[in-house]
Amino acid sequence: MDAVIADINTLFVRLTRFYEKLATFTGPDQDVFPHTLHDAQTRQATDPGEYISLRSDLFDCKAVFNKFIAEGPELDAVKATAIQQLQRAQSMMAKIEQADADHAELNELRTLKRKFESTQNNQETLVQVVRSAATTATKLDIVEKLRQERDDAQAEAAQLRTERHNESAELTQLRQDRTLYNNRGLEIGRLLNERQNESAELTQLRQARALYIDRGTQNNRLRNERQNDSAELTQLRQVRALYDDRATEIGRFRADAAQVQTDRAELARLRLHNTNA
């Protein structure tokens, strides 16, 4: 958009320079009517520098205009307004070129005026001079209108620059808001990931806690079973000790019984021996 505004400003500056040189390029008689490129062609030999400068400015204007038309702005927001300004500038250039031809007609008017001054009785020439003067005045009004259109175009270009500046500020604000939005989106994504990770970790901790509780319950059950087994083992040991004591006593009783049987047999034998004796 800066290139668009620069091309528009360059075009109007060069058009203004061309018009100012056109208005100040006076003839040999130094009268109030300006001579133009048409008249300058007859004076090129006597004043070539001014003539070349004037034509150069005109060609520069056309070159800038053609360059802008060829390259053109790519921003749709200002394209229509810029083309309208360029069309107005093109119309202004066409009218200035028409004014060039009109000033050529003004030269013919000066010739007729000199003929009228040399021939006072030629009333028809006087009428032609008056009519030509009226036509020239009208065309000078057109030139003034063109200058007013140029000023309006410059004012409109200034307004476009102001609007561009405002749009640039708004665009900067929107970019900042978009950056903030993106940053917040990234932060929200990070928080969501952290929450998912924490949820997974919490689930894992809950599972670990449930496993810990199950293992604690199992340990308590095993501890109770071990205590019960220990009590039963103690009782069994006591029973086994009692059984061993009783078995020992029974063995002793059996040995005593065997001894009694032996003693009884010996006693019977002795009784039998005594009887026989």
C-alpha positions in Angstrom: 0.0 0.0 0.0 3.0 2.3 0.6 4.0 1.8 -3.0 0.5 2.7 -4.2 0.5 6.0 -2.2 4.1 6.8 -3.4 3.1 6.2 -7.1 0.0 8.4 -6.7 2.0 11.2 -5.0 4.8 11.0 -7.6 2.2 11.2 -10.4 0.6 14.3 -9.0 3.9 16.0 -8.1 5.1 15.6 -11.7 1.8 16.7 -13.1 2.0 19.8 -10.9 5.6 20.5 -12.0 4.5 20.1 -15.6 1.6 22.5 -15.2 3.7 25.1 -13.4 6.4 25.0 -16.1 3.6 25.1 -18.7 2.1 28.2 -17.1 5.4 30.1 -16.7 6.8 29.3 -20.2 6.0 32.8 -21.7 6.6 34.0 -25.2 8.9 36.7 -26.5 6.4 39.5 -25.9 6.1 38.5 -22.1 2.3 39.0 -22.1 0.0 37.4 -19.5 -1.0 34.5 -21.7 1.4 31.5 -21.4 2.9 29.8 -24.4 3.0 26.0 -24.4 4.8 23.1 -25.9 3.2 23.9 -29.3 4.7 27.3 -29.2 7.9 26.0 -27.6 8.5 23.8 -30.7 9.2 27.0 -32.7 11.5 28.2 -29.9 13.4 25.0 -29.4 16.5 26.3 -31.1 16.6 29.5 -29.0 15.7 27.9 -25.6 16.4 24.1 -25.9 17.0 23.5 -22.2 13.6 24.7 -21.0 11.9 22.9 -23.9 13.6 19.6 -23.1 12.9 19.9 -19.3 9.2 20.5 -20.1 8.9 17.5 -22.3 10.9 15.4 -19.9 8.4 16.2 -17.1 5.5 15.3 -19.3 7.1 12.0 -20.3 7.9 11.3 -16.6 4.2 11.8 -15.7 3.2 9.4 -18.4 5.9 6.9 -17.4 4.8 6.9 -13.8 1.1 6.6 -14.8 1.9 3.7 -17.2 4.1 2.0 -14.6 1.3 2.2 -12.0 -1.3 0.9 -14.5 1.1 -2.0 -15.4 2.1 -3.0 -11.9 -1.0 -1.8 -10.1 -1.8 -2.2 -6.4 -2.6 -5.7 -5.2 -4.6 -4.6 -2.2 -8.3 -4.8 -3.0 -9.1 -2.3 -0.2 -7.5 0.6 -2.1 -7.4 -0.6 -5.7 -10.7 1.0 -6.8 -9.8 4.4 -5.2 -6.3 4.4 -6.6 -7.5 3.6 -10.1 -10.1 6.3 -9.8 -7.4 8.8 -8.8 -5.2 7.7 -11.7 -8.2 8.0 -14.1 -8.7 11.5 -12.8 -5.0 12.2 -13.3 -5.2 10.8 -16.8 -8.2 13.0 -17.5 -6.2 16.0 -16.1 -3.2 15.2 -18.5 -5.6 14.9 -21.4 -7.1 18.2 -20.6 -3.6 19.8 -20.2 -2.7 18.4 -23.6 -5.9 19.8 -24.9 -5.0 23.1 -23.3 -1.7 22.9 -25.2 -3.7 22.9 -28.5 -5.9 25.6 -27.1 -2.9 27.8 -26.4 -1.8 27.1 -30.0 -5.1 28.6 -30.9 -4.3 31.5 -28.6 -1.2 32.1 -30.7 -3.4 32.5 -33.7 -5.5 34.9 -31.7 -2.4 37.0 -31.0 -1.7 37.0 -34.8 -5.2 38.1 -35.5 -4.9 40.8 -32.8 -1.7 42.2 -34.4 -3.5 42.2 -37.7 -6.4 44.1 -36.1 -4.1 46.7 -34.6 -2.4 47.1 -38.0 -5.8 47.3 -39.8 -8.2 49.2 -37.6 -11.0 49.1 -40.1 -11.2 45.3 -40.2 -14.3 44.7 -38.0 -14.6 41.1 -38.9 -11.2 40.4 -37.5 -12.2 42.2 -34.3 -15.2 39.9 -33.9 -13.0 36.9 -34.4 -10.5 38.2 -31.8 -13.3 38.8 -29.3 -14.8 35.3 -29.9 -11.4 33.7 -29.6 -10.7 35.7 -26.4 -14.0 34.4 -24.9 -13.1 30.8 -25.9 -9.6 31.2 -24.4 -11.1 32.6 -21.1 -13.4 29.6 -21.0 -10.5 27.2 -21.6 -8.4 29.0 -18.9 -11.3 28.4 -16.5 -11.0 24.7 -17.5 -7.3 24.8 -16.6 -8.2 26.3 -13.2 -10.8 23.6 -12.7 -8.1 21.1 -13.5 -5.9 22.6 -10.8 -8.8 22.4 -8.3 -9.3 18.7 -9.3 -5.6 18.2 -8.6 -5.9 19.7 -5.2 -9.0 17.6 -4.5 -7.1 14.5 -5.6 -4.2 15.4 -3.3 -6.6 15.9 -0.4 -8.2 12.5 -1.2 -4.7 10.9 -1.3 -4.0 12.4 2.1 -7.2 10.9 3.4 -6.2 7.6 1.9 -2.9 7.8 3.7 -4.7 8.6 7.0 -7.1 5.6 6.4 -4.1 3.4 5.6 -2.4 4.5 8.9 -5.5 3.7 10.8 -5.9 0.4 9.1 -2.2 -0.4 9.8 -2.8 0.4 13.5 -5.9 -1.8 13.6 -4.0 -4.5 11.8 -1.2 -4.3 14.3 -3.7 -4.6 17.2 -5.4 -7.6 15.5 -2.0 -9.2 15.1 -1.2 -8.7 18.8 -4.6 -10.1 19.7 -4.0 -13.1 17.5 -0.6 -13.6 19.1 -2.2 -13.4 22.5 -4.9 -15.8 21.4 -2.4 -18.3 20.1 -0.3 -18.0 23.3 -3.4 -18.7 25.4 -4.3 -21.6 23.1 -0.8 -23.0 23.7 -1.1 -22.5 27.4 -4.6 -24.1 27.5 -3.1 -27.1 25.5 -0.2 -27.3 27.9 -2.6 -27.3 30.9 -4.8 -29.9 29.3 -1.8 -32.1 28.7 -0.7 -31.6 32.3 -4.2 -32.4 33.5 -4.3 -35.6 31.4 -0.9 -36.5 32.8 -2.0 -35.8 36.4 -5.2 -37.7 35.8 -3.2 -40.7 34.5 -0.9 -40.4 37.5 -3.8 -40.1 39.9 -5.4 -43.2 38.4 -2.1 -45.0 38.8 -1.8 -43.8 42.4 -5.3 -45.0 43.1 -4.5 -48.4 41.6 -1.3 -48.5 43.7 -3.3 -47.5 46.8 -5.9 -50.2 46.1 -3.1 -52.7 45.6 -1.5 -51.5 48.9 -4.8 -51.9 50.7 -5.2 -55.4 49.2 -1.7 -56.3 50.2 -2.2 -54.9 53.7 -5.4 -57.0 54.0 -3.6 -60.0 52.7 -0.7 -59.4 55.1 -3.2 -59.1 58.1 -4.9 -62.3 57.0 -1.5 -64.1 56.7 -0.4 -62.6 60.0 -3.6 -63.9 61.7 -3.2 -67.3 60.0 0.4 -67.4 61.1 -0.6 -66.5 64.7 -3.3 -69.2 64.5 -0.8 -71.6 63.1 1.7 -70.7 65.8 -0.9 -71.3 68.5 -1.9 -74.6 66.9 1.8 -75.6 66.5 2.4 -74.8 70.1 -0.6 -76.8 71.1 0.6 -79.7 68.9 4.0 -79.5 70.4 2.5 -79.7 73.8 0.3 -82.6 72.8 3.4 -84.3 71.2 5.4 -83.8 74.4 2.5 -85.2 76.4 2.3 -88.1 73.9 6.0 -88.7 74.3 5.7 -88.7 78.0 2.8 -91.1 77.9 4.6 -93.3 75.4 7.6 -93.4 77.7 5.4 -94.2 80.7 3.7 -96.9 78.7 7.0 -98.3 77.6 8.1 -98.4 81.2 4.8 -100.0 82.2 5.2 -102.6 79.5 8.8 -103.3 80.7 7.4 -103.6 84.2 4.7 -105.9 83.0 7.2 -108.0 81.1 9.3 -108.2 84.3 6.2 -109.2 86.2 5.5 -112.0 83.7 9.1 -113.1 84.0 8.9 -113.0 87.8 5.6 -115.0 87.7 7.1 -117.6 85.4 10.1 -117.9 87.7 7.9 -118.1 90.7 5.8 -120.8 89.1 8.9 -122.8 88.1 10.2 -122.5 91.7 6.9 -123.6 93.1 6.9 -126.5 90.7 10.4 -127.4 91.8 9.5 -127.2 95.4 6.5 -129.4 94.9 8.6 -132.0 93.1 11.2 -131.9 95.9 
